[in-house]
Amino acid sequence: MLETVTQDTFVIADDHPPIRAFSKNILKENFPNCNILEAENGSKAVELSLKNKPSLVIMDIAMQELDGIEATQKIISSLPQTGIVIYSNYGDEVYVRKIRQTVPVDRAFAYVLKTASQEQFTQAIKQVHSGEVWLHPDVQQVVWRLNLNKKSTQLTDIQQQILLAVSIGKTNDWIAEKLYMSNKTIQYHLYSIYDKLGINSAAKKVNPRNEVVCVSLLRGLIDAQDLKAAYEKENH
């Protein structure tokens, strides 16, 4: 009786056909017998992944219908063994931070910029396929900066929730009720956030609630996707 050989399945998600073709060629060169599925948007990537349980997914970030970050969230929540290779033009702090929040630390994962060489892209795919992690050198620098910012800021989970609530216009009373805390406790946390972010409203004669939102956006502590998700959750 012949032994059945397991065939690797890969999903390529990108809205540009030439990029999908390039990725497909790389996979075929390194995994000749693999099965390759293509998706032109995040929704299709999720559909194909959940149905076919691929070894790994090559995922663009900026796509229609469902972006790569949201698609990745859906895939990793249902397929713990599937590796993720982010392949994108975007490597700034906002995207890197969001991906770090999305992908568990024990997940086989790569973040490759489209400026990478073919050799780098190939190496990233191979390492993820082997259960390892690969980061583009430019992304490594961003991660290093984020780690520095995190050490200097160190907002607690509760403070991060309060910061996000303030950012979508919620009052202290609303936040206190939502988090089952007293108004005084919320105010205490706000003062702590102001202190950690270096906001001195008395000296500059500004509204600290407005400034904390501005500073948090500039530092990448929150981003437009955070605000959109929080606003829609509380105002749907």
Buried (B, 14 or more C-beta within 10 A) or exposed (E): EEEEEEEBBBBBBBBEEEBBEBBBEBBEEEBEEBBBBBBBBBBBBBBBBBEBEBBBBBBBBBBEBBBBBBBBBBBBEEBEEBBBBBBBEBBEBBBBBBBBEBBEEEBBBBBBBBEBEEEBBBBBBBBBBEEEBBBBEBBEEBBEEBEEBEEEBEBEEBBBBBBBBBBBEBEBEEBBEBBEBEEEBBBEBBEBBBEBBEBEBEEEEEEBBEBBBEBBBEBBBBBEBBBEEBBEEBEE
